[in-house]
Amino acid sequence: MGMLAPRKFLQKRKKQEVFRDAADEAEQKNWRRLMNEIEETGSAVAVLRSERMKNREIPKDLVLGTLVRFKQLKKWKLVSEILEWLRNQTWWNFGEMDYLMLITAYGKQGDFNRAEKVLSLINKKGYAPSVVSHTALMEAYGRGGRYNNAEAIFRRMKSSGPEPSAVTYQIILKTFVEVLF
């Protein structure tokens, strides 16, 4: 064989999964099953509802892990779908971070109408305006083609706060570049 033999470093190795214990293994496999079902059906809420109807407990860690993973994969439609469902669940304490993630998801989708509604909900709940919420709304306007609205939010942030972040500047620059091209 000699030179024609495949080299060890070129061979793909199967990843070894390491679990802390049997409970951790069961939890990981359950999460993976849930993620696969969501991917196959294309609807997170349908899968989560069926889990609840089967009287299976949906641990908060599992929901958070699912949200984080879909956020990493930039599957914003699924993120917003899950968060909207959670907003109406009595067992979930929907807080400021959830609202911010929801407005961010709508911003990434360019859905400025829903982003505006969530921002007004945030204000009604008494949460202080944040750079995250304003930046997400600005991005929603930019992606939705409402460049003047995006610029107006940016100018308002500059004049009366909250202070724009580096991400805010990146998004407004990207918005202006899209206008030019």
MORADA-V796945 format. One record per pair of residues at least 24 apart in sequence whose ideal C-beta (glycine too) atoms are under 7 Angstrom apart, sorted by sequence separation. I is the first residue (numbers start at 1). GAP is how many residues later the second one is. D is the distance in whole Angstrom. If there is no record, write none. Layout:
i->I gap->GAP d->D
i->I gap->GAP d->D
This chain:
i->80 gap->25 d->4
i->112 gap->25 d->7
i->115 gap->25 d->4
i->150 gap->25 d->5
i->79 gap->26 d->4
i->80 gap->26 d->6
i->34 gap->28 d->7
i->99 gap->28 d->7
i->104 gap->28 d->7
i->112 gap->28 d->4
i->134 gap->28 d->6
i->147 gap->28 d->6
i->76 gap->29 d->5
i->80 gap->29 d->7
i->107 gap->29 d->4
i->111 gap->29 d->6
i->112 gap->29 d->5
i->142 gap->29 d->7
i->100 gap->30 d->7
i->103 gap->30 d->5
i->107 gap->30 d->6
i->110 gap->30 d->6
i->135 gap->30 d->7
i->138 gap->30 d->7
i->31 gap->31 d->6
i->35 gap->31 d->7
i->96 gap->31 d->5
i->108 gap->31 d->7
i->131 gap->31 d->4
i->34 gap->32 d->7
i->76 gap->32 d->4
i->77 gap->32 d->6
i->100 gap->32 d->5
i->104 gap->32 d->4
i->107 gap->32 d->4
i->112 gap->32 d->5
i->130 gap->32 d->6
i->131 gap->32 d->7
i->135 gap->32 d->6
i->139 gap->32 d->5
i->142 gap->32 d->7
i->147 gap->32 d->5
i->76 gap->33 d->5
i->100 gap->33 d->6
i->103 gap->33 d->4
i->107 gap->33 d->4
i->110 gap->33 d->3
i->129 gap->33 d->6
i->131 gap->33 d->7
i->135 gap->33 d->5
i->138 gap->33 d->6
i->142 gap->33 d->3
i->31 gap->34 d->6
i->35 gap->34 d->7
i->44 gap->34 d->5
i->103 gap->34 d->7
i->106 gap->34 d->6
i->110 gap->34 d->4
i->112 gap->34 d->6
i->131 gap->34 d->5
i->138 gap->34 d->7
i->45 gap->36 d->6
i->135 gap->36 d->6
i->142 gap->36 d->7
i->44 gap->37 d->5
i->48 gap->37 d->6
i->131 gap->37 d->6
i->44 gap->38 d->5
i->38 gap->40 d->7
i->45 gap->40 d->5
